[in-house]
Amino acid sequence: MTVPAVLLPLAFNGLYQLRGKPVDFAGLDGAMSLATMITPFTLLLCAGGALIGWMVSSRLHKTSRPST
C-alpha cells in the first residue's frame, strides 16, 4: 500500500503541472522531493493500519475458539 500511496500524489502533481496549474514542487526534482516527504508518513500509516488489523484479527480468533 505504500507504493500506491506515494505514486498517486506524484501522478496528480504531474497532471496538474501538465495542465498548466501552479504546483509547489515542479519538475523531476520536485517529484523526488515530494516522494521523499510522503514516503515516511505513508510507511507509518500503512504499518499502523497493519498493526491495528493484526490486533483486531487476533482478538477475533481468540473469541471464536471454543473453550475447553
SVG drawing of the C-alpha trace seen along z (x, -y; Angstrom):
<svg xmlns="http://www.w3.org/2000/svg" viewBox="-17 -28 33 57">
<polyline fill="none" stroke="black" stroke-width="0.4" points="0.0,0.0 2.9,-2.3 3.9,-2.4 0.4,-3.5 0.1,-6.0 3.4,-7.6 2.8,-7.3 -0.7,-8.8 0.2,-12.2 3.1,-12.3 0.8,-11.5 -1.6,-14.2 1.2,-16.7 2.5,-15.9 -1.0,-16.1 -1.7,-19.5 1.7,-20.7 0.9,-19.4 -2.5,-21.2 -0.7,-24.5 -1.8,-24.8 0.8,-26.0 2.3,-23.3 4.6,-23.7 7.1,-21.1 7.6,-21.4 9.7,-19.1 11.5,-15.9 13.4,-17.4 10.1,-18.5 8.7,-15.0 11.6,-13.5 11.3,-16.0 7.6,-15.2 8.2,-11.5 10.9,-11.9 8.4,-13.8 5.5,-11.5 7.2,-8.1 7.9,-8.1 4.3,-9.2 2.8,-6.6 5.1,-3.9 3.9,-4.9 0.2,-4.9 0.5,-1.5 2.3,0.0 -0.2,-1.4 -3.1,0.0 -1.4,3.4 -0.8,3.4 -4.4,2.5 -5.7,5.1 -3.5,7.8 -4.6,6.9 -8.3,7.0 -7.8,10.2 -6.1,11.9 -8.8,10.8 -11.5,12.2 -9.7,15.5 -9.4,15.7 -13.1,15.1 -14.2,17.6 -12.3,20.5 -14.4,22.9 -13.4,23.1 -12.1,26.4"/>
</svg>
